[in-house]
Amino acid sequence: MATTSKKINLKQLDEELGSLGLVANFEDETNKIIKPADNSKVTDKELEAAIAAHIAGPLDEEVIELNREQGKTKLIELGFTPEQISALGL
């Protein structure tokens, strides 16, 4: 497990480590928690070195749009109206 305040593109970081799987919690921007996924062979030392060398690229716009649409779908499933979703800026 590693913590950082750096800007992180998790997909990119995982690819930089060989696409072995990472999980993260970015709720606290100054203390992002990143760790290898279950059954990943990435060591904490490798993860820390990769984070130190990592320069986050921009997120792919298609991925951002897909996430937005999936979020809207989930909100509808939870009972939000289109007006409520729009008010959230989605």
Backbone as CSV, one residue per row, in Angstrom:
resi,resn,N_x,N_y,N_z,CA_x,CA_y,CA_z,C_x,C_y,C_z
1,MET,0.834,-1.174,0.000,0.000,0.000,0.000,0.881,1.240,0.000
2,ALA,0.403,2.268,-0.699,1.128,3.531,-0.727,0.122,4.674,-0.636
3,THR,0.583,5.799,-0.125,-0.244,6.994,-0.091,0.498,8.116,-0.803
4,THR,-0.274,9.012,-1.416,0.333,10.124,-2.139,-0.645,11.273,-2.280
5,SER,-0.094,12.443,-2.514,-0.915,13.604,-2.834,-0.747,13.966,-4.315
6,LYS,0.095,13.204,-5.028,0.322,13.464,-6.451,-0.933,13.227,-7.276
7,LYS,-1.011,13.907,-8.412,-2.074,13.621,-9.372,-1.785,12.236,-9.949
8,ILE,-2.787,11.369,-9.940,-2.610,9.988,-10.388,-3.665,9.645,-11.426
9,ASN,-3.231,9.067,-12.523,-4.127,8.459,-13.499,-3.994,6.961,-13.229
10,LEU,-4.965,6.385,-12.525,-4.841,5.013,-12.033,-4.678,4.007,-13.163
11,LYS,-5.421,4.173,-14.244,-5.293,3.261,-15.374,-3.876,3.304,-15.934
12,GLN,-3.363,4.502,-16.087,-2.004,4.669,-16.611,-0.977,4.071,-15.656
13,LEU,-1.130,4.333,-14.361,-0.196,3.798,-13.376,-0.204,2.273,-13.396
14,ASP,-1.382,1.682,-13.493,-1.480,0.226,-13.566,-0.756,-0.293,-14.802
15,GLU,-0.936,0.392,-15.936,-0.247,-0.022,-17.168,1.264,0.089,-17.001
16,GLU,1.711,1.129,-16.317,3.147,1.317,-16.082,3.724,0.189,-15.224
17,LEU,2.888,-0.436,-14.432,3.320,-1.554,-13.583,3.048,-2.916,-14.208
18,GLY,2.637,-2.946,-15.478,2.414,-4.215,-16.162,0.983,-4.693,-16.158
19,SER,0.046,-3.828,-15.832,-1.391,-4.157,-15.837,-1.708,-5.359,-14.951
20,LEU,-1.167,-5.344,-13.746,-1.390,-6.447,-12.810,-2.535,-6.176,-11.840
21,GLY,-3.052,-4.957,-11.842,-4.212,-4.619,-11.015,-3.884,-3.756,-9.827
22,LEU,-4.563,-2.607,-9.754,-4.441,-1.702,-8.620,-5.835,-1.291,-8.174
23,VAL,-5.966,-0.959,-6.914,-7.193,-0.373,-6.385,-6.788,0.893,-5.641
24,ALA,-7.740,1.835,-5.563,-7.385,3.100,-4.939,-8.589,3.745,-4.273
25,ASN,-8.278,4.617,-3.345,-9.274,5.462,-2.696,-8.749,6.887,-2.819
26,PHE,-9.463,7.706,-3.626,-9.043,9.086,-3.863,-9.955,10.081,-3.154
27,GLU,-10.672,9.659,-2.122,-11.583,10.553,-1.409,-10.847,11.737,-0.796
28,ASP,-9.660,11.522,-0.298,-8.845,12.590,0.281,-7.734,12.904,-0.719
29,GLU,-7.851,14.031,-1.414,-6.895,14.401,-2.460,-5.465,14.519,-1.947
30,THR,-5.295,14.811,-0.667,-3.954,14.963,-0.122,-3.397,13.666,0.444
31,ASN,-4.218,12.629,0.481,-3.800,11.345,1.035,-4.462,10.216,0.249
32,LYS,-4.152,10.142,-1.047,-4.713,9.092,-1.899,-4.091,7.757,-1.513
33,ILE,-4.921,6.748,-1.383,-4.448,5.415,-1.007,-4.488,4.533,-2.253
34,ILE,-3.359,3.913,-2.559,-3.262,3.033,-3.718,-2.633,1.735,-3.252
35,LYS,-3.230,0.621,-3.672,-2.648,-0.667,-3.298,-2.870,-1.682,-4.405
36,PRO,-2.064,-2.727,-4.416,-2.260,-3.789,-5.413,-3.600,-4.480,-5.190
37,ALA,-4.246,-4.851,-6.277,-5.497,-5.600,-6.188,-5.204,-6.995,-5.644
38,ASP,-6.253,-7.677,-5.188,-6.087,-9.051,-4.725,-5.418,-9.876,-5.820
39,ASN,-4.488,-10.710,-5.432,-3.756,-11.604,-6.322,-2.802,-10.885,-7.278
40,SER,-2.594,-9.579,-7.109,-1.616,-8.855,-7.916,-0.227,-9.171,-7.383
41,LYS,0.735,-9.235,-8.273,2.109,-9.543,-7.878,2.938,-8.284,-7.634
42,VAL,2.324,-7.111,-7.712,3.033,-5.854,-7.486,3.379,-5.729,-6.008
43,THR,4.633,-5.439,-5.719,5.056,-5.252,-4.335,4.861,-3.788,-3.931
44,ASP,4.840,-3.547,-2.636,4.722,-2.171,-2.146,5.898,-1.328,-2.632
45,LYS,7.076,-1.912,-2.648,8.274,-1.198,-3.102,8.139,-0.814,-4.575
46,GLU,7.664,-1.730,-5.414,7.452,-1.426,-6.834,6.393,-0.347,-7.006
47,LEU,5.329,-0.444,-6.220,4.249,0.532,-6.293,4.751,1.922,-5.916
48,GLU,5.495,2.021,-4.830,6.028,3.306,-4.389,6.967,3.906,-5.428
49,ALA,7.807,3.085,-6.041,8.721,3.575,-7.079,7.951,4.046,-8.307
50,ALA,6.914,3.307,-8.681,6.113,3.685,-9.846,5.373,4.997,-9.591
51,ILE,4.860,5.182,-8.380,4.179,6.431,-8.048,5.168,7.595,-8.098
52,ALA,6.361,7.398,-7.578,7.375,8.459,-7.585,7.715,8.874,-9.014
53,ALA,7.746,7.925,-9.939,8.103,8.219,-11.329,6.903,8.623,-12.185
54,HIS,5.709,8.431,-11.675,4.474,8.629,-12.435,4.201,10.103,-12.745
55,ILE,3.911,10.362,-14.011,3.429,11.672,-14.448,2.084,11.415,-15.097
56,ALA,1.022,11.793,-14.399,-0.338,11.472,-14.829,-0.681,12.164,-16.139
57,GLY,-1.082,11.365,-17.112,-1.587,11.903,-18.359,-3.062,12.230,-18.209
58,PRO,-3.603,12.956,-19.167,-5.033,13.292,-19.079,-5.888,12.043,-19.221
59,LEU,-7.044,12.075,-18.572,-7.977,10.966,-18.713,-8.565,10.983,-20.112
60,ASP,-8.790,9.849,-20.648,-9.390,9.705,-21.964,-10.826,10.232,-21.915
61,GLU,-11.159,11.151,-22.800,-12.497,11.764,-22.805,-13.606,10.719,-22.963
62,GLU,-13.350,9.666,-23.722,-14.362,8.613,-23.883,-14.631,7.915,-22.556
63,VAL,-13.591,7.698,-21.768,-13.746,7.059,-20.470,-14.541,7.969,-19.539
64,ILE,-14.239,9.266,-19.591,-14.967,10.221,-18.751,-16.450,10.210,-19.115
65,GLU,-16.755,10.232,-20.406,-18.157,10.235,-20.833,-18.845,8.929,-20.454
66,LEU,-18.163,7.805,-20.612,-18.739,6.520,-20.227,-19.043,6.494,-18.730
67,ASN,-18.112,6.991,-17.917,-18.338,7.046,-16.475,-19.527,7.937,-16.137
68,ARG,-19.658,9.047,-16.848,-20.777,9.960,-16.612,-22.101,9.259,-16.925
69,GLU,-22.152,8.554,-18.060,-23.382,7.856,-18.447,-23.711,6.731,-17.478
70,GLN,-22.692,6.007,-17.034,-22.930,4.942,-16.065,-23.417,5.514,-14.740
71,GLY,-22.903,6.681,-14.364,-23.355,7.341,-13.149,-24.811,7.761,-13.251
72,LYS,-25.198,8.299,-14.410,-26.594,8.691,-14.620,-27.507,7.474,-14.525
73,THR,-27.093,6.375,-15.166,-27.894,5.154,-15.138,-28.072,4.669,-13.708
74,LYS,-27.007,4.703,-12.929,-27.086,4.252,-11.537,-28.024,5.148,-10.727
75,LEU,-27.946,6.464,-10.966,-28.829,7.384,-10.245,-30.292,7.131,-10.593
76,ILE,-30.570,6.834,-11.859,-31.943,6.511,-12.269,-32.402,5.235,-11.568
77,GLU,-31.520,4.229,-11.502,-31.849,2.986,-10.804,-32.156,3.240,-9.326
78,LEU,-31.501,4.249,-8.750,-31.711,4.580,-7.341,-32.937,5.458,-7.123
79,GLY,-33.591,5.844,-8.231,-34.832,6.593,-8.101,-34.731,8.089,-8.334
80,PHE,-33.576,8.576,-8.749,-33.444,10.005,-9.045,-34.192,10.331,-10.334
81,THR,-34.791,11.504,-10.383,-35.470,11.965,-11.591,-34.457,12.626,-12.522
82,PRO,-34.785,12.729,-13.816,-33.877,13.447,-14.735,-33.596,14.885,-14.279
83,GLU,-34.562,15.521,-13.666,-34.367,16.885,-13.178,-33.351,16.910,-12.037
84,GLN,-33.429,15.946,-11.139,-32.490,15.876,-10.023,-31.080,15.591,-10.539
85,ILE,-30.984,14.711,-11.515,-29.684,14.379,-12.092,-29.096,15.608,-12.775
86,SER,-29.929,16.327,-13.503,-29.477,17.552,-14.179,-29.002,18.590,-13.170
87,ALA,-29.710,18.677,-12.050,-29.323,19.629,-11.008,-27.953,19.284,-10.403
88,LEU,-27.571,18.023,-10.494,-26.251,17.596,-10.011,-25.136,17.928,-10.992
89,GLY,-25.533,18.400,-12.182,-24.551,18.765,-13.185,-24.125,17.615,-14.074
90,LEU,-24.940,16.569,-14.116,-24.593,15.407,-14.945,-25.411,15.382,-16.217
